[in-house]
Amino acid sequence: MSSSKASGIPPALQEFSEKYPEIWSQYEGLGDACHQAGPLDDKTRRLVKLAIAVGAQLEGGVRGQVRKARFDGLDPAGLEHVVALALPTLGLPGTIAAYTWITKEWASGATA
């Protein structure tokens, strides 16, 4: 099993980060700066980032946030609540797609 598969990192992302380590380092730094820029706690930030990915219908982003949420010790009920809150805005098809991504990723047991 590859190290990226074991850690839950998509192979393409693993390859990109290895090919362009300086770009990846700067990108991670930007993410860290964004997290520290305001008063939200870790759990709230994780749920907000999940909601953004759900709203944008970014399957990879949703799955990545689920892995990070598991690593951070969040409860799956909170992740599913994010999906329920999306229903009036996204409609049923988008909501069910996001629900499926979240529940399948959680069931996989992968972490970030």
N, C-alpha and C positions, 0 to 999 in steps of 0.2 A: 504494500500500500504506500502511495506517495505521501510525502510529508504534508503537502497541501490538502490532500484528501483527508488525512488523519486530523488535521487542524480545522477543517471546514472552509479553508480558503479556496475559492475557485481556481482551477489550474491556470486560466488565462491571467488572473490577477497575480498569481505567484510568478508567472513568467514575466509579466510586465515589470513587477517590482524588482526582480532580479536583473532584468535587462537595463532598467533605468533607475538605479538605486538613489541617485540624487533627487530626481523628480519625486520618487516615492517618499523619500524622507521629508521633502518640503510639503508634500500633500498631507502627510501625517501631522506635521507641525501645524499646518493650517487648521486641521480638525481639532487638534489640542487647543489652539488659541480660541477657536469658536466655542468650545465647551467651557472654557474658563472666562468667557467674556460677559457672562451674566449671572443672575442669582439662582438659576434653576439647579436643583439637586440632581444627582446622577440618575435616579430612577425616572424623574420627570423628563430629563433630557432624552433618555433612552426611549420613552413612550412617544415623545414629540417626534423624534427621528423615525420611529416606526410609522407614525401617522403620516409623515411627509411621504415616505416610500409607498404606503398604502394609497394615498391620494394621487400620487403620480403613476400608480400601477406599475411600479418597478419591481418585478418579481425577485430579481437578484438582491435589490436593496432591502426588500421585506425579509427575505430569508437571512440575509446578513444581520439585520437587526434582531431577528429571533435568536440567532446564535449568540450574539453579544448579550442579549437579555438573559439567556440561560446562564452564560458565564458570570453575569453580574448578579445572579440570584433572584431575578424577577419571577413572579408567578405567572403561569400561562393564562390565568383568568384575566389579568390586566391587559395582556396582549389581545385577547379576544374581545375585551371591552372596547379597545381602540377600533377594532373592525366594526363592532355594533354601532359605534358613534359615526362611522363613515357612511352607513347605509343611506341616510337622507340626502347626502351630497353625491355619493358615487352611484347610487342605484343598486339594484339587486345583483346584476351580473358582476360588476366590479367588486362588490363586497364579498360575494361568494368566492371569487377568484382569490382575493386576499386571505380570506378565511382558510381556504384550502392550502395556500402557501404556508401560512403560519402553522396550522395544525400538522401538516406533513413535516415541516422542518423541525418542529418541537419533537415530534415522534421519532425523528431520526437520531436524536440525542447529541447532535453535533454542537460544538461551542466554538466561539471565535478564538 
